[in-house]
Amino acid sequence: MTGTRGSVNVSGTSFRSALGLMSEWFTVVVTKPTAPQNFTATPADAQATLRWAAPSSDGGGGITGYTITASPAIPTVTVSGGTRSAVVTGLTDDTNYTFSIVAHNSAGAGPAATAMATPSARLLFHPLPHAAILDTGSTGIGAGVTRSVQVTGKGGVPSSGVNAVALDVVSVAPTAASNVTVWPHGGKKPPTPQLAWASGQQVNTTVYVDVGTSGMVDVVNAAGTTRLIVIVEGYYALDSTAGGTLTSVKAFRLYGGRNGTTIAAKATAKFAVVGHGGVPSGATAAVLQLTVFGAPTRTSLAAWPSASARPRVWDLYSSGGSRTVTTVLPLDSSGSVTVSPYATNAVAVDLLGWFTSASAAPASGATTLVNPPRRLASVTVAAGATATLTVPASAGVPTTAHSVLFGLTASGPAGGYVVAWPAGTTMPATDNLALRGSTPVGSTVLVPLGSGAKVSVHNGASTSLHLVVDVVGWSSG
């Protein structure tokens, strides 16, 4: 019963008594509720998020709960009457599910509302102009502090429909040797920090990570205090809508000789991407490896589409010496890229792959990210030696994969380097890791798979080094 002073639940007998009604004339009963309203199902990797609104009528008895079932069958999900969403896990990817939800009150269950979803791990990429979504400034982030970073709705990333992001994570002016780890908010941490540094060094790396609860990712700094910058490079969405498919190639030098080409401080150098290394007209983005060689002082390197405005962020950060980092850069109609260093030094740019526009559910080129990354190998490689690694299905990479995103981490003498390439082919004249002593160096590298799902890894250092290899993701062939 609802009046101007509120509502009250009463029995039918009390209601009749209060109004002086004879029971033979008047009976009050609770009826079953109507179906929940606005029922939707949003798919993700092996799961779906269900959302709904309350029924238009609760039948006079109030909603006591909701029951969710599906076809194909899933374990029944029950939630309280005040709940308006649920995440259903344990689903089979690439399977069409029809979800049903009913509301309950004291009279029983009402009619069902239905929604369909197809969970999938296949993702298509959407490049963005690089923009900072977090900068802790001089305050920095302290030892052991975990910071939750809002990703969706920031830097051009949509507020919904986002499964993962490509982030450039930067450490500037750290007070101690440390490292940072990035993972989905509410999810699992990866086995290896993605970025490490010595005291005072400025470094960065690209991290591919699922978007967690509330559209956030978490970052934690292990020791000391550092200024932390997070730059978004693009986002991934399910392949049920159009997006970018990935084509990877063995590293191909687009700009600079074996030891780079010197560019003066603040000067620019322009080079073509489209039409070189197989990059077709209409490519939407390129996966580029940027390198500065033997910089005597702290420097940075910016890269951007030549016909676009120069960004307000840098793509490579170095504290001197040689430094390599991978970035995903949008391409505009010019098909060219411009680079500019903060200080005078030699620069090289290598092509690792590119994205092209595709309609929904393309036959090849979709990306599947592995979160948290899975350990493939932890191996010691002798000086000047090459190790061949097999990528088994147990690492989350199927036999249909064409290329793999690897997280490579190693430490070794300055001037040493690591190269990864498809097994069974000649080693490219490009480096994937530029070592700098006892401080671990990490980078995410895109490598096509060779025959037998194998990759070769070469130690170009004067001493043996311990190499950690994690599988971050893979693309279909």
JODA-V166893 format. One record per residue. N is the residue number from 1. RES is the residue in one letter. PHI is phi in whole degrees, -180 to 180 (NA if undefined). PSI is psi in degrees with one decimal (999 if undefined). NEAR is the number of other C-alpha atoms within 10 Angstrom. Layout:
<<N	RES	PHI	PSI	NEAR> <N	RES	PHI	PSI	NEAR>>
This chain:
<<1	M	NA	126.5	9> <2	T	-119	130.0	8> <3	G	-136	-169.9	7> <4	T	-68	-18.7	5> <5	R	-107	11.5	6> <6	G	127	-163.0	7> <7	S	-127	154.3	9> <8	V	-148	142.1	8> <9	N	-96	127.8	11> <10	V	-134	158.8	11> <11	S	-77	161.6	11> <12	G	-60	-38.5	14> <13	T	-64	-44.2	14> <14	S	-64	-37.9	11> <15	F	-63	-47.1	16> <16	R	-63	-40.7	16> <17	S	-64	-42.7	12> <18	A	-63	-32.8	8> <19	L	-96	-0.4	8> <20	G	69	30.8	9> <21	L	-90	147.4	13> <22	M	-85	135.6	11> <23	S	-59	-31.5	12> <24	E	-68	-19.8	6> <25	W	-96	-29.2	7> <26	F	-142	126.1	11> <27	T	-130	129.7	12> <28	V	-105	127.4	14> <29	V	-132	158.6	10> <30	V	-94	132.1	16> <31	T	-105	164.1	17> <32	K	-66	148.4	21> <33	P	-71	163.0	26> <34	T	-78	178.2	20> <35	A	-72	147.8	23> <36	P	-57	150.7	25> <37	Q	-103	157.9	16> <38	N	52	45.3	13> <39	F	-79	123.8	21> <40	T	-132	156.1	19> <41	A	-132	119.7	24> <42	T	-107	117.2	17> <43	P	-80	157.1	25> <44	A	-150	-167.5	23> <45	D	-70	109.7	22> <46	A	60	23.0	17> <47	Q	-159	170.4	21> <48	A	-146	142.7	24> <49	T	-102	122.2	16> <50	L	-105	136.8	21> <51	R	-135	148.9	18> <52	W	-158	167.1	17> <53	A	-113	162.7	15> <54	A	-64	154.7	20> <55	P	-60	155.1	18> <56	S	-67	-24.9	11> <57	S	-138	131.5	15> <58	D	-91	6.0	21> <59	G	78	5.7	20> <60	G	89	-1.9	17> <61	G	-116	0.1	19> <62	G	76	145.0	18> <63	I	-83	123.7	22> <64	T	-95	-17.9	16> <65	G	175	173.7	16> <66	Y	-130	146.6	22> <67	T	-123	131.9	17> <68	I	-118	129.8	21> <69	T	-130	176.3	19> <70	A	-155	162.7	17> <71	S	-130	121.8	11> <72	P	-55	157.2	12> <73	A	-65	143.8	11> <74	I	-130	162.1	15> <75	P	-58	133.9	11> <76	T	-61	136.5	10> <77	V	-109	127.9	14> <78	T	-122	138.2	16> <79	V	-136	166.4	15> <80	S	-73	167.4	13> <81	G	-67	-22.2	16> <82	G	-90	-2.4	12> <83	T	-81	144.2	14> <84	R	-127	7.6	15> <85	S	-157	159.9	15> <86	A	-157	144.5	16> <87	V	-106	120.8	13> <88	V	-100	117.1	20> <89	T	-107	177.8	15> <90	G	74	20.2	11> <91	L	-82	163.1	21> <92	T	-96	122.3	15> <93	D	-60	149.4	17> <94	D	63	25.6	14> <95	T	-113	134.1	13> <96	N	-80	119.4	15> <97	Y	-111	139.1	22> <98	T	-112	115.2	16> <99	F	-96	141.4	24> <100	S	-125	140.5	18> <101	I	-134	135.4	24> <102	V	-127	149.9	22> <103	A	-100	147.8	29> <104	H	-119	146.0	24> <105	N	-139	-167.8	21> <106	S	-66	-17.2	15> <107	A	-88	-11.8	15> <108	G	126	-162.6	16> <109	A	-94	139.5	21> <110	G	-88	-171.2	21> <111	P	-69	160.6	14> <112	A	-93	148.3	18> <113	A	-107	147.8	20> <114	T	-127	155.1	19> <115	A	-152	149.1	17> <116	M	-115	149.0	19> <117	A	-159	149.6	20> <118	T	-122	99.9	22> <119	P	-63	147.6	25> <120	S	-158	149.9	22> <121	A	-101	-3.0	21> <122	R	-78	122.0	25> <123	L	-122	148.7	29> <124	L	-117	145.1	33> <125	F	-94	145.5	27> <126	H	-128	101.5	24> <127	P	-71	152.4	25> <128	L	-135	149.1	20> <129	P	-57	134.2	20> <130	H	-65	130.2	25> <131	A	-147	141.7	20> <132	A	-77	131.2	18> <133	I	-111	-6.6	18> <134	L	-152	133.7	17> <135	D	-146	108.8	15> <136	T	-73	-10.9	13> <137	G	65	-159.7	12> <138	S	-66	-22.9	12> <139	T	-64	-38.7	11> <140	G	70	-169.0	19> <141	I	-125	129.6	24> <142	G	-86	177.0	18> <143	A	-63	129.5	16> <144	G	73	4.8	14> <145	V	-85	130.2	14> <146	T	-102	128.3	16> <147	R	-115	127.0	17> <148	S	-90	123.6	18> <149	V	-110	122.2	18> <150	Q	-72	123.0	18> <151	V	-107	-50.8	27> <152	T	-67	140.6	24> <153	G	80	6.1	13> <154	K	-124	145.7	16> <155	G	59	25.7	18> <156	G	93	-4.8	18> <157	V	-76	130.3	20> <158	P	-61	160.2	13> <159	S	-80	-13.2	12> <160	S	-148	166.8	12> <161	G	76	16.2	17> <162	V	-106	128.4	22> <163	N	-101	-34.9	22> <164	A	-156	167.3	26> <165	V	-138	155.7	24> <166	A	-104	118.9	22> <167	L	-121	139.1	26> <168	D	-96	114.5	26> <169	V	-105	126.8	24> <170	V	-124	136.9	23> <171	S	-117	128.1	27> <172	V	-127	132.1	23> <173	A	54	53.1	19> <174	P	-72	147.8	24> <175	T	-88	-8.4	16> <176	A	-155	160.4	17> <177	A	-63	133.0	17> <178	S	-162	-170.4	22> <179	N	-155	164.0	23> <180	V	-130	141.5	22> <181	T	-120	139.4	20> <182	V	-123	135.9	28> <183	W	-156	164.6	26> <184	P	-64	136.8	23> <185	H	-60	123.0	21> <186	G	86	-1.2	14> <187	G	-106	-160.7	15> <188	K	-96	141.8	13> <189	K	-75	146.2	17> <190	P	-73	163.3	20> <191	P	-73	-19.7	12> <192	T	-132	134.0	21> <193	P	-58	143.4	20> <194	Q	-83	-18.9	24> <195	L	-143	131.1	24> <196	A	-133	157.3	23> <197	W	-157	161.7	24> <198	A	-94	164.1	20> <199	S	-57	130.4	16> <200	G	87	-12.2	15> <201	Q	-78	146.1	20> <202	Q	-111	125.6	24> <203	V	-143	166.2	24> <204	N	-155	164.7	29> <205	T	-158	158.1	23> <206	T	-91	133.8	27> <207	V	-123	130.3	25> <208	Y	-103	121.7	26> <209	V	-146	141.9	25> <210	D	-66	148.9	26> <211	V	-82	130.7	24> <212	G	-95	-158.7	22> <213	T	-56	138.0	12> <214	S	62	22.0	13> <215	G	71	31.5	23> <216	M	-122	159.7	18> <217	V	-123	155.5	24> <218	D	-109	142.6	19> <219	V	-130	141.6	23> <220	V	-134	137.1	19> <221	N	-101	130.4	25> <222	A	-77	-39.9	20> <223	A	-151	158.0	18> <224	G	63	-161.7	18> <225	T	-130	139.3	24> <226	T	-143	152.1	30> <227	R	-78	121.3	19> <228	L	-110	128.7	24> <229	I	-121	134.1	20> <230	V	-121	122.6	22> <231	I	-117	130.6	23> <232	V	-90	134.7	26> <233	E	-108	-18.8	27> <234	G	164	177.9	25> <235	Y	-138	161.1	27> <236	Y	-113	139.4	27> <237	A	-131	162.4	23> <238	L	-59	151.6	27> <239	D	-78	10.1	22> <240	S	-73	-11.7	17> <241	T	-124	165.5	14> <242	A	-66	153.5	18> <243	G	-177	-160.3	24> <244	G	-101	130.9	27> <245	T	-98	150.2	28> <246	L	-102	132.6	26> <247	T	-119	124.0	23> <248	S	-109	153.0	24> <249	V	-139	158.9	21> <250	K	-62	139.1	23> <251	A	-46	129.7	28> <252	F	-129	124.6	19> <253	R	-76	120.5	21> <254	L	-93	-33.6	18> <255	Y	-146	137.9	21> <256	G	93	151.0	16> <257	G	-82	-163.6	15> <258	R	-57	-37.2	12> <259	N	-110	24.5	15> <260	G	82	176.6	17> <261	T	-126	131.3	16> <262	T	-72	132.0	17> <263	I	-122	133.6	18> <264	A	-69	156.4	14> <265	A	-56	130.9	15> <266	K	69	-4.7	13> <267	A	-77	167.4	12> <268	T	-122	152.8	13> <269	A	-134	134.0	17> <270	K	-115	139.4	15> <271	F	-148	153.7	16> <272	A	-82	141.2	16> <273	V	-108	-52.2	26> <274	V	-63	133.7	23> <275	G	91	-1.4	11> <276	H	-126	140.7	14> <277	G	65	15.4	18> <278	G	94	0.3	15> <279	V	-69	121.0	22> <280	P	-85	162.5	15> <281	S	-63	137.3	13> <282	G	95	-1.4	14> <283	A	-60	137.8	21> <284	T	-93	-22.6	24> <285	A	-162	158.3	29> <286	A	-126	141.8	26> <287	V	-92	111.0	22> <288	L	-117	144.7	25> <289	Q	-108	118.3	28> <290	L	-100	137.4	23> <291	T	-137	135.4	27> <292	V	-114	139.7	29> <293	F	-109	126.3	21> <294	G	52	36.4	17> <295	A	-61	127.0	19> <296	P	-74	-22.2	14> <297	T	-135	175.0	13> <298	R	-59	135.0	14> <299	T	-149	169.3	21> <300	S	-141	161.4	25> <301	L	-136	128.9	22> <302	A	-107	145.5	20> <303	A	-137	140.8	25> <304	W	-159	159.4	23> <305	P	-61	131.6	24> <306	S	-60	-32.4	20> <307	A	-87	0.9	14> <308	S	-105	167.4	15> <309	A	-70	148.3	9> <310	R	-64	133.7	16> <311	P	-73	167.8	14> <312	R	-97	11.9	9> <313	V	-127	161.7	15> <314	W	-101	155.2	23> <315	D	-104	-17.5	27> <316	L	-139	135.7	27> <317	Y	-123	133.5	25> <318	S	-141	147.0	25> <319	S	-105	24.1	19> <320	G	110	161.2	19> <321	G	76	-167.4	19> <322	S	-90	145.6	23> <323	R	-150	136.7	26> <324	T	-128	139.0	27> <325	V	-147	149.8	26> <326	T	-102	140.1	26> <327	T	-139	156.4	24> <328	V	-111	115.3	26> <329	L	-115	129.0	24> <330	P	-62	151.1	24> <331	L	-115	139.1	26> <332	D	-107	-170.2	18> <333	S	-64	-18.5	14> <334	S	-73	-24.7	14> <335	G	68	13.7	24> <336	S	-123	161.3	17> <337	V	-127	144.1	25> <338	T	-116	138.1	17> <339	V	-125	151.9	24> <340	S	-152	125.1	22> <341	P	-92	154.8	26> <342	Y	-73	-39.1	17> <343	A	-122	159.3	18> <344	T	-66	122.5	19> <345	N	-167	167.9	24> <346	A	-77	139.9	20> <347	V	-132	143.3	28> <348	A	-137	150.0	22> <349	V	-133	126.1	27> <350	D	-114	146.5	24> <351	L	-93	127.5	25> <352	L	-109	-20.5	24> <353	G	171	-177.7	25> <354	W	-154	162.6	27> <355	F	-114	141.7	29> <356	T	-129	152.7	21> <357	S	-69	142.1	18> <358	A	-145	155.0	20> <359	S	-77	-179.3	14> <360	A	-63	147.5	15> <361	A	49	61.2	18> <362	P	-68	157.8	19> <363	A	-69	-28.3	11> <364	S	-151	166.0	17> <365	G	92	-3.8	25> <366	A	-72	151.2	27> <367	T	-108	140.1	26> <368	T	-121	121.0	24> <369	L	-93	144.2	25> <370	V	-107	107.4	21> <371	N	-127	122.4	19> <372	P	-74	158.8	21> <373	P	-56	150.8	25> <374	R	-108	134.8	20> <375	R	-68	122.1	17> <376	L	-95	-45.1	20> <377	A	-156	148.5	15> <378	S	-135	98.0	13> <379	V	-136	146.4	13> <380	T	-96	128.2	14> <381	V	-116	126.8	19> <382	A	-67	159.0	17> <383	A	-58	129.1	15> <384	G	74	4.2	15> <385	A	-96	165.6	12> <386	T	-125	131.8	17> <387	A	-108	141.6	15> <388	T	-109	125.1	15> <389	L	-113	133.3	18> <390	T	-95	135.5	17> <391	V	-100	97.5	20> <392	P	-83	166.0	14> <393	A	-63	-26.6	11> <394	S	-65	-16.6	9> <395	A	-86	5.3	17> <396	G	88	11.6	18> <397	V	-114	115.4	23> <398	P	-76	169.5	15> <399	T	-69	-15.6	13> <400	T	-84	-2.6	12> <401	A	-69	143.5	21> <402	H	-99	-36.5	22> <403	S	-148	163.9	28> <404	V	-132	140.8	25> <405	L	-90	117.5	22> <406	F	-108	141.3	23> <407	G	-96	111.4	26> <408	L	-102	132.1	26> <409	T	-137	130.6	24> <410	A	-157	161.7	25> <411	S	-132	143.1	23> <412	G	-175	179.4	25> <413	P	-63	142.2	18> <414	A	-56	136.2	17> <415	G	98	-17.2	16> <416	G	-78	164.4	22> <417	Y	-153	165.2	24> <418	V	-129	137.4	23> <419	V	-125	135.3	21> <420	A	-123	137.6	27> <421	W	-158	168.1	27> <422	P	-64	128.1	24> <423	A	-61	144.6	21> <424	G	91	-2.1	14> <425	T	-119	167.4	12> <426	T	-71	146.7	10> <427	M	-68	129.3	18> <428	P	-72	158.4	14> <429	A	-89	45.4	13> <430	T	-136	152.7	23> <431	D	-109	146.3	22> <432	N	-102	-27.9	27> <433	L	-131	129.9	27> <434	A	-104	111.7	29> <435	L	-76	155.9	26> <436	R	-146	40.1	22> <437	G	101	-147.6	15> <438	S	-76	-13.6	13> <439	T	-77	126.4	19> <440	P	-61	141.8	20> <441	V	-116	131.9	24> <442	G	-128	149.3	29> <443	S	-157	148.5	23> <444	T	-95	121.3	25> <445	V	-121	134.7	26> <446	L	-95	121.4	29> <447	V	-134	125.8	23> <448	P	-64	149.3	27> <449	L	-83	137.8	25> <450	G	-87	-171.9	17> <451	S	-58	134.4	12> <452	G	75	22.8	13> <453	A	55	49.3	22> <454	K	-122	152.1	17> <455	V	-129	150.8	23> <456	S	-106	141.8	21> <457	V	-130	124.7	22> <458	H	-111	135.2	21> <459	N	-96	108.2	26> <460	G	-94	18.2	25> <461	A	-92	165.9	22> <462	S	-83	-7.6	15> <463	T	-131	164.4	13> <464	S	-66	154.5	17> <465	L	-140	153.6	20> <466	H	-97	124.2	15> <467	L	-115	129.0	20> <468	V	-108	127.9	19> <469	V	-123	120.8	22> <470	D	-116	144.6	23> <471	V	-88	117.7	25> <472	V	-96	-31.0	29> <473	G	179	-179.9	25> <474	W	-155	159.4	28> <475	S	-120	147.4	27> <476	S	-77	152.4	22> <477	G	-90	999	17>>
